[in-house]
Amino acid sequence: MKMPFELVPAYGGSYSPEEYIRLIRSGERNIRSVRIQPPQLGKPGFGSLRVEYRTPVYRAPSSE
């Protein structure tokens, strides 16, 4: 018997600028707030956007 797929609630997430634009264009209306996380000195990239959801989004646990 296979075990059921376990999902955990996510109350927010960190998105790259490209991912955030895709999220907004998809018509997502579950966003409570967005904070800009500036890039860190000496590291490549343009920073990220920290999104807080109105209601939790259920996702598979990360394998970290």
Protein Blocks (a to p, Z undefined) as FASTA:
>chain_A
ZZdddddddfbdcddfklmmmmmmnopakbfbdcdddddehiacebjaddddfbdcdddd
dfZZ
